[in-house]
Amino acid sequence: MSFCKISTITVFATTLAAVIVTTPSVASATDCTTGRNKRAYDAGVLTGKSIVNQAWNGVGQDPDAFDQFKVTVENAVNTGIATIAVSADDYVQCRAKGLAQGSVDQIGEIQGQVTSTCLLDGDMWGEFSADLYCALAIAFDGLDVAGLLPNPPDGLCGATFETSCHAAFSTFATTPLNQCVDYSVGPAFVETEQNMCIY
């Protein structure tokens, strides 16, 4: 497997995790730890893990088919978030937060299984986390979504992780094709990029 392919796999996993998981330093005002909101979060986690597992099985668990895996996961996660974001109430936010976290957790598990390949490099993680940020910002129409973003998975890798993550995050989010330009300015965007690219 070429270094370029390994780098791409690593960046994707890292990016996905950043977008999906909420970092402790930007905890959401929405409490997803009790009652109905906890059930929504847990259901979202299961959905996120299922999305990633289905995509991974769909490419025969082949790291060489990572590009196809990445596109499938990104599309499914975006569709899942858009589908559940029918309102901005706490239950819906917790469901979306869980979906993001479950996706990132499962990508981290895959990285653990494919130990000879760096799936979670800075480019991959930067792009994936920006994709998650944009999916959430668009679905919730600019609501401060920093608290809905996932914590990055374990197993992040790559010698220039932070630099490449910042570049990929910013490039992805500010590309007009991704329909996220309106949400890629201001303190929430800057804070999200910083939190997602810490190594």
C-alpha positions, 0 to 999 in steps of 0.5 A: 500500500502506498504512503499516499493511500495510508495518509488519505485513510488516516486523514479521513478517519481523523476528520470524521471523528472530529466532526462527530465527537464533542470536545470536553472544552466546548461542551454543549449546553444540551445535557445528553447524559440523563433521561430521554436525551440519554436515550436519544444520544445512545440511539444516535451512537448505535446509528453512527457505528452502524453506518461506519460498519456497513460502509467498512463491510461494503468495501470488504474491510479493505484499506485499499478501498478507503476512498470509497469507504470514506465517501460512503461514510460521509454521505451516510452521516450527512444524510443521517444528520439532515434526516434527524434534524427536524428541529433544534430541541435537546432530544434531536441535538442529542441524537445528532451528537450521538450519531457523530460520536458513534461514527467517530468511535467506530472509525477509531475501532477500525484504525485499531484493527488496521494497525499497519495502516495510518487511517487517522492522519491530519488531512483525513481528520481535518476534512472529516471533522469539517464535513461533520461541522458543516453537516451539523451547522447546515442541518441546525441552521447555524446553531452553535454546534460546537457542543455537538461535535465528537471527541477525536478517536484514539489512534490519530497519527501522522508526523504533521498531524496538526498542520495538515488537519488545520489546512484540510479543515479550513479548505473543506469548510470554506469551499463554496461547493460544500455549502458551508461558507456562511458557517465558516466564519466567527469564533465558533468556527475558529474554536471548532477548528482548533479543538478538532485539530489538537494532537 
